[in-house]
Amino acid sequence: MAGVLLVTAAMVTASSFAQTVPVPKPAPKGRDGGASAGGPAVTGATQTPPNPVIPDPRRNVPSSIFQTFDANQKAQAAKVSAYLSSLSTLVGNFVQVGPDGSKTQGDFYIQKPGKVRFEYDAPSPIDIVADGSSLVVRDRKLATQDVYPLSQTPLRFLLSDRIDLMKDTNVVGVSADDVFVSVTIEEKQALVGTSRLLLMFGAKDGQLKQWTVTDPQGYDTTIAVYNLDSSKKLDPGMFKIDFTNYGPAPG
């Protein structure tokens, strides 16, 4: 099954997003660091699914939010903030890689502020829906769903109306090369530990390419997005959470 946000990432509480959708929990396999599909996503154009860039599990990760950024890093963060703030809707496809290396695909729909829907392709029975205040991970086969406050998920960074990464989040890393601009956000929670969200944008077109959520146990869930379209009007009904036909998950 698909691992989770967005978030595709990873989408439950900031500390457990990568665990929302059931996935095996062995130690992550070796990563090969393939390249993501390049070039701007053009409305109406169809791209082939990208090969998500999997972060090196041995990478050094930030441990403190007391980070000093130079002018170039601040400028990169400002560009990313402006891009994310400019989006009101975003539709596309995604490829998700779970902690065990398994891949799933599907479609996603974002309507800001606060609304998102991820539909996983068969055989996965999973949908993820946020209505602006709550987020549910739904199993269509079992007709059950887990409910989480949207405010406690990493997705809120993508779904906010106005975004200023340097002011509104715990940004602990900003880097850029010829392919990607990467921003790392770190959150610490006393009871569950530290979670990280790594956002990656195209260095040439400035568009969102993928994100990786690292849970407190160190497991990564990566979602690469493509065929992006920010011009579609979306039916508000697709973000409605169904509490009638889907009950709480057992346990």
C-alpha positions in Angstrom: 0.0 0.0 0.0 1.0 3.6 -0.4 3.0 5.2 2.3 2.3 8.8 3.1 2.0 14.3 1.3 2.4 15.1 0.0 2.3 14.8 1.0 2.3 13.3 -0.9 4.2 13.4 1.0 3.6 12.5 4.1 0.4 13.6 5.6 -0.6 12.9 9.1 0.7 14.7 12.1 4.0 16.4 11.4 5.6 13.5 13.3 3.7 10.6 11.8 2.7 11.7 8.3 4.9 9.0 6.8 2.9 6.4 8.7 -0.6 7.4 7.8 -1.1 5.0 5.0 0.0 1.5 6.1 3.5 0.6 4.7 6.0 -2.0 5.6 8.6 -0.7 8.1 11.9 -2.5 7.3 15.0 -0.4 7.2 15.1 1.6 4.0 16.7 -0.1 1.1 19.7 1.4 -0.8 18.9 4.6 -2.7 20.0 5.2 -6.3 19.2 8.9 -6.5 17.7 9.0 -10.0 16.8 12.3 -11.7 13.4 13.8 -11.8 11.7 14.7 -15.0 12.9 18.2 -16.0 11.3 21.1 -17.8 8.3 23.2 -16.9 4.9 21.5 -16.7 2.7 23.0 -19.4 -1.1 22.9 -19.2 -2.3 20.3 -21.6 1.0 18.6 -22.0 1.5 15.1 -20.7 4.7 14.1 -19.0 6.0 10.6 -18.2 6.1 9.8 -14.5 9.3 11.1 -13.0 11.8 9.0 -11.1 11.7 10.6 -7.6 15.0 11.7 -6.2 15.4 9.8 -3.0 17.5 11.6 -0.3 20.6 9.8 0.9 19.6 8.1 4.2 23.1 8.9 5.5 22.8 12.6 4.8 23.5 15.0 7.5 20.3 16.5 8.7 19.8 19.8 10.6 19.4 19.5 14.3 18.9 23.1 15.2 16.6 25.9 14.0 19.2 28.5 14.9 20.6 28.7 11.4 22.1 31.7 9.7 21.2 32.1 6.0 23.2 34.2 3.6 21.6 36.6 1.1 21.4 34.0 -1.7 19.7 31.5 0.5 17.2 34.2 1.7 16.6 35.1 -2.0 15.9 31.5 -2.9 13.5 31.1 0.0 11.7 34.3 -1.0 11.3 33.0 -4.6 9.8 29.7 -3.3 7.5 31.6 -0.9 6.3 33.8 -3.7 5.6 30.8 -6.0 3.7 28.9 -3.4 1.7 32.0 -2.4 0.8 32.6 -6.0 -1.0 29.3 -6.4 -4.7 29.0 -5.6 -5.2 25.6 -7.2 -2.9 22.9 -8.4 -3.7 19.7 -10.1 -1.4 16.9 -11.3 -0.1 13.4 -11.0 2.3 12.0 -8.4 4.7 9.1 -7.9 5.3 8.1 -4.2 8.2 6.1 -2.9 7.6 4.5 0.5 10.3 3.8 3.2 10.8 0.2 1.8 11.3 1.5 -1.8 7.8 0.5 -3.0 6.2 2.9 -5.6 2.6 4.0 -6.0 1.0 6.5 -8.3 -2.1 8.6 -8.4 -3.7 12.0 -8.9 -3.8 15.0 -6.6 -5.9 18.2 -6.3 -5.1 21.2 -4.2 -7.4 24.2 -3.6 -6.0 26.8 -1.2 -6.4 27.5 1.6 -6.3 24.1 3.2 -7.9 21.7 0.8 -6.3 18.7 -0.9 -7.2 15.3 -2.3 -4.9 12.5 -3.2 -6.3 9.6 -5.1 -4.1 6.5 -5.3 -4.3 4.3 -8.4 -5.5 0.7 -8.0 -4.8 -1.6 -6.4 -4.3 0.8 -3.5 -7.7 1.6 -1.9 -6.4 4.8 -0.3 -7.6 8.4 -0.6 -6.4 11.3 1.4 -8.7 14.3 1.8 -8.4 17.6 3.6 -11.3 20.0 3.9 -9.6 23.0 5.4 -9.6 22.0 9.0 -9.3 18.2 9.1 -7.4 15.6 7.1 -8.5 12.0 6.6 -6.7 8.9 5.3 -9.5 6.8 3.8 -9.5 3.1 2.9 -12.2 2.6 0.3 -12.0 -1.2 0.6 -12.6 -1.3 4.3 -14.8 1.8 4.4 -12.8 3.3 7.2 -10.8 6.5 7.7 -8.4 8.1 10.2 -9.0 11.7 11.0 -6.2 14.2 11.9 -6.1 18.0 12.5 -4.8 19.6 9.3 -2.8 22.1 11.5 -0.7 19.1 12.7 0.4 17.9 9.2 3.3 19.1 7.1 0.8 19.7 4.3 -0.2 23.0 5.9 3.0 24.5 4.6 1.8 23.9 1.0 -1.9 24.7 1.6 -1.6 28.1 3.3 -2.8 31.1 1.4 0.2 33.2 2.0 3.6 31.6 2.7 6.8 33.2 4.0 9.2 30.4 4.6 11.7 32.4 6.5 9.1 33.8 9.0 6.4 31.2 9.3 8.2 27.9 9.5 11.2 26.3 11.1 13.4 26.4 8.0 16.7 24.8 8.8 18.2 24.4 5.3 18.1 26.2 1.9 20.3 25.0 -0.9 20.4 25.2 -4.7 22.2 23.6 -7.6 21.6 23.5 -11.4 18.6 21.2 -11.0 16.8 21.9 -7.7 16.2 24.5 -5.0 15.7 22.6 -1.8 14.2 23.8 1.4 14.2 21.8 4.7 11.7 22.4 7.4 12.1 20.8 10.8 9.5 20.4 13.6 10.1 19.2 17.1 7.3 17.8 19.3 8.0 16.8 22.9 6.1 13.6 22.9 6.9 12.2 19.4 10.2 13.6 18.3 11.5 15.5 15.3 10.0 15.4 11.8 11.4 17.0 8.6 9.9 18.2 5.4 12.2 18.6 2.4 10.6 20.6 -0.5 12.3 20.6 -3.9 11.6 23.0 -6.7 13.0 23.2 -10.3 16.0 25.5 -10.4 15.0 26.6 -14.0 11.2 26.7 -13.9 10.7 27.3 -10.2 7.9 24.7 -10.0 7.3 22.3 -7.2 8.9 18.9 -8.1 8.7 16.8 -5.1 8.8 16.6 -1.3 10.1 14.1 1.3 8.7 13.7 4.8 11.0 12.1 7.4 9.3 10.7 10.4 10.8 10.6 13.9 12.1 7.1 13.3 14.1 8.3 10.3 11.9 6.8 7.6 11.4 8.8 4.4 8.4 9.0 2.2 9.0 10.9 -1.1 6.4 12.2 -3.5 7.3 13.6 -6.9 4.6 15.6 -8.8 4.3 16.2 -12.6 1.7 17.2 -15.2 1.0 20.3 -13.1 -1.9 22.6 -13.9 -2.7 25.7 -11.9 -5.5 26.9 -14.1 -8.3 24.3 -13.4 -11.4 25.1 -11.5 -12.2 22.4 -9.0 -15.5 21.1 -7.6 -15.6 22.0 -3.9 -17.4 18.8 -3.3 -14.3 16.7 -3.9 -12.8 18.0 -0.7 -15.8 17.2 1.5 -15.0 14.6 4.2 -17.6 11.8 4.2 -18.4 10.9 7.8 -21.5 8.9 6.9 -20.1 6.1 4.6 -16.7 6.0 6.2 -16.3 5.3 9.9 -13.2 5.6 12.2 -10.5 3.0 11.6 -10.6 0.1 14.1 -8.3 0.4 17.1 
